[in-house]
Amino acid sequence: MRHLALTLFVSTWVVFSLAHAKPARPLHDPAPTSKPQISREPRWSSYGTLRETHIQLENGQPLYVLVTDDGALEVYVSSPRGKSLKSYTNRLIAVYGPLAHSVTPKVDYLEATHIAVP
């Protein structure tokens, strides 16, 4: 009998606490309802060495990568159609241009409109 009373007491307490409990917080943040906006305003990159990749954008232009002195990726870079960055490969440069987005491959990159050489 004593065991039955204890079980009833615990069950009542659980029901009471669930009735007055605050809603549970999710373990992770829910997915955002919209994609964060990326500034498309033209900007200068930091100086880095321009390296070739084996990636082509959907418009056929080659995609390059600007690498910092310690080997870290600074930014992906491409040029407008009809222009080329090939002569700047393996050189220390900074790139100016708007941030663009490619669907295939899915990547954000600077479309170089100006190049600075130290």
Secondary structure, DSSP 4 states (H G I P E B T S, - for coil): -HHHHHHHHHHHHHHHHHHTPPPPPPSSPPPPSSPPPPP-S-EEPPPEEEEEEEEE-TTS-EEEEEE-TTS-EEEEEE--TT---GGGTTSEEEEEE-EEEETTTTEEEEE-SEEE--
